[in-house]
Amino acid sequence: MFIPSPSNSTLSPTGLWRSYRRVPASVLPRSWHKWVLDKGSLTKRLLQVANGSFEVRLVTNGRALPLLHERQALALGDRQQALVREVELCCFGEVWVQARSIIPFATLSGEERQLRYLGNKPLGAYLFQAATMRRERIEIAAFGDNAEQVFYGRRSCFRLHDKPLLVSEVFMPAILEADAAATQRYAYD
C-alpha cells in the first residue's frame, strides 16, 4: 500500500484534497483530528510517541512527473518534473505514516540543495529547524484500499526561502491503535 503515484496506486483517494476552517466529523472522524490536523513536526511527535523507536524507510527518491493535483498545488507546468520522494515512517517496526514529497528542481538551490540527499533522514526534521520555513494551509483527504478500510491524509505546501515543496502524509490505523493502547496504559497507572 502506498499513496497514489504512477508506480503504485493501491491506495486510491476517495475524494479531493480540501481545506476547511472547521473540519466536520463527516469528513474526518474526531479520533483522527489530533494526528491529521496537528501543525507541528510529525517527526518530533512520532519520536515522542514511540519513545525513539522511529525510522524512515526510503521507498523512492528521484526525478519524476508529479501527479496532476500535485503540479496544480505547486503551480508546475504540465510536463515539469520534480524530485519525488516517497517514504514510510515506522514506529516499533510498523508503518504508521506513508509520505510523498514533491520538490521542484527550482527549490533545490542554495541551502535547499541538501534535500536531494536526505536518504533515510526525516524531511520534517529539516523543515521544522529551518528559520525560513513557512507552512501553508493543511488540506485533508480520505484514502481507501477497499470499501471497509479508510485512511486519512493531509498535505501542505511548505516554503523555504519562499521556494515551495509539497508534503503529503497518509496516516495508517496503527497510529490510532497506539493511541488507544497508551490511553489504556495510563488509565491503569
Summary of the structure (lengths in Angstrom):
residues: 189
radius of gyration: 16.4
end to end distance: 36.3
largest distance: 56.6
contacts: 544
relative contact order: 0.21
helix: 29%
strand: 33%
